[in-house]
């Protein structure tokens, strides 16, 4: 339920590859995010969700059938 600064792409016991900006396609939880300028936060299940005051993003596409969102941050 917090703003994020990056998306973890891969990790092992010692290292993590974290994307700090750019294009992301991931799952969302709760209601589908609105297209356009939006604020997204991390969710407890590893997805993202809309939340005021979280990370500013531009939502490009939402697929409700598989609960995915594409955005730039």
Secondary structure, 3 states (H helix, E strand, C coil): CCCCCCEEEEECCCCEEEECCCEEEEEECCCCCCCEEEEEEECCCCCEEECCCCEEEEEEEEECCCCEEEEEC
